[in-house]
Amino acid sequence: MVTAMLEGGCSCWQVRYRLAAPPMFVHCCHCRWCQRETGSAFALNALVEADRIHLPCSAPEILLTPSESGAGQKIARCPRCRVALWSHYAGAGDRICFLRVGTLDRPDLVPPDIHIYTASRQPWFVLPEGVRAVPEYYDMASEWPPESLSRYRQARRGSA
C-alpha cells in the first residue's frame, strides 16, 4: 500500500489529513452501536497511530460522546460540516485513532481485515465468501500481524 495515496478529509474540505503509515489493522464493525452512530449497517475503522495522522491545514474538533461501554468515546469532527473523521475509544486511548475509512480519498485501498460483531449484523448484509469474521470482538494477539501488534504496543506506551 502506498501511503502517499492515503489522504482524506471531511466533506467541505476544511479538514484534510495524510497518513504517514498504512493502518495497523482494519475492522468492519457490525455492532448495533456503530449502526446507530453511523446511520448505516456498519462502521469501517482503520486503526492508526495518532502521531501518524498529519493535518496540513485545519484541525478537527474533538467531541466526547456516549458509548456502549459507558466510558465514552472522543470523535474528531470537522467543525464546519461535522463529518466524523476518527474516534478515540477509552480502551485504546488517545494515541490510537479509529479512522473512518470512508473519509479517505481512496477508501478502496483499505479493505477490512476482519468483520466483527457479525452476530448483530443486518440480516440482509451478506458477508463475502472467505472473509475473516467473528460473532463478537476478536483477540488482537491471534488476529493482528506481528508488526502491527508491535506498532500498537509502541503507540500505547507513547514511543511510536
C-alpha positions in Angstrom: 0.0 0.0 0.0 1.4 3.4 -1.0 1.0 5.7 2.0 1.3 8.8 -0.3 -2.2 7.8 -1.6 -3.7 7.6 1.9 -5.1 11.1 2.2 -8.6 12.1 3.2 -10.8 14.6 4.9 -14.2 15.9 5.5 -17.0 16.8 3.0 -16.3 20.5 2.9 -12.5 20.1 2.7 -11.8 22.3 5.7 -10.1 19.4 7.5 -7.6 17.3 5.5 -5.2 14.6 6.7 -2.4 12.5 5.3 -1.3 9.2 6.8 2.4 8.7 7.3 2.0 4.9 7.6 -0.5 2.3 6.5 -3.2 1.3 9.0 -2.2 -1.3 11.6 -5.5 -3.2 11.1 -8.9 -2.5 9.6 -12.1 -3.9 11.0 -15.7 -3.7 9.9 -17.9 -3.4 13.0 -21.5 -4.6 12.7 -22.5 -3.8 16.3 -25.8 -2.0 16.9 -24.0 0.9 18.5 -21.9 1.5 15.3 -25.0 1.1 13.2 -26.8 3.8 15.2 -23.8 6.1 15.3 -23.1 5.9 11.6 -26.7 5.6 10.4 -25.5 2.7 8.3 -25.1 -1.1 8.5 -21.6 -0.9 9.9 -18.5 1.2 10.7 -15.3 0.6 8.8 -12.4 1.7 11.0 -8.7 1.7 10.2 -6.6 1.7 13.3 -3.6 4.1 13.0 -1.3 5.8 15.5 -2.4 9.4 16.2 1.1 10.8 15.5 1.0 9.3 12.0 -2.0 11.4 11.0 -0.7 14.7 9.6 -3.0 17.7 9.4 -1.8 20.2 6.7 -4.5 22.8 7.5 -7.3 22.9 10.0 -7.6 20.5 12.9 -10.8 18.7 13.7 -12.9 19.4 16.8 -12.9 16.6 19.5 -16.3 15.8 21.0 -16.9 13.4 23.8 -19.9 11.2 23.1 -21.6 8.3 24.9 -20.5 4.7 24.0 -22.0 1.3 24.7 -19.2 0.6 27.2 -20.2 3.7 29.3 -16.6 5.0 29.1 -17.4 7.3 26.2 -15.5 8.0 23.0 -13.9 11.1 21.5 -14.9 11.8 18.0 -12.8 14.0 15.8 -15.2 16.0 13.6 -14.9 18.9 11.1 -16.1 22.0 13.0 -17.9 23.2 9.8 -19.6 20.1 8.1 -19.5 17.9 11.2 -18.2 14.8 9.4 -16.7 12.2 11.8 -13.1 11.6 10.7 -11.9 9.3 13.5 -12.5 8.2 17.1 -10.5 7.6 20.2 -12.1 4.8 22.3 -11.4 4.6 26.0 -10.0 1.1 25.7 -7.3 2.1 23.2 -6.6 5.6 24.4 -5.8 8.9 22.7 -2.7 7.6 20.9 -4.8 5.2 18.7 -7.2 6.6 16.1 -10.1 4.6 14.7 -10.0 6.3 11.3 -13.3 6.3 9.3 -12.2 4.6 6.1 -15.0 6.3 4.1 -13.2 9.7 4.7 -10.2 8.6 2.7 -9.9 9.9 -0.8 -9.2 6.2 -1.9 -11.2 4.1 0.6 -10.9 1.2 -1.9 -7.2 0.9 -0.9 -8.1 0.0 2.7 -10.4 -3.1 2.8 -11.3 -4.7 6.1 -9.0 -7.3 7.6 -11.9 -8.7 9.7 -15.7 -8.3 10.2 -16.6 -8.1 13.9 -19.8 -8.3 15.9 -21.4 -10.2 13.0 -23.9 -11.7 15.4 -25.7 -8.3 15.2 -25.1 -7.5 11.6 -28.1 -6.6 9.4 -29.6 -9.9 8.1 -29.6 -8.5 4.5 -25.9 -7.8 4.6 -24.2 -10.9 3.2 -20.6 -11.3 4.2 -18.3 -12.0 1.2 -17.2 -15.6 1.0 -13.9 -16.4 2.6 -13.6 -13.1 4.7 -12.4 -13.3 8.3 -15.4 -12.8 10.6 -16.3 -13.2 14.2 -19.6 -13.0 16.1 -18.3 -10.6 18.7 -14.9 -8.9 19.2 -11.6 -10.5 18.4 -8.3 -11.4 20.1 -5.7 -9.0 18.8 -2.8 -11.4 19.5 -4.3 -14.0 17.3 -5.7 -11.8 14.5 -3.2 -9.0 14.0 0.1 -9.3 12.1 3.1 -9.2 14.5 4.4 -5.9 13.0 1.0 -4.2 13.7 0.9 -5.5 17.2 4.4 -4.1 17.8 3.3 -0.7 16.4 0.2 -0.8 18.6 2.1 -1.5 21.8 4.7 1.2 21.0 1.9 3.7 20.4 0.2 2.8 23.6 3.5 3.3 25.5 4.0 6.7 23.8 7.1 5.7 21.9 5.6 5.3 18.4 
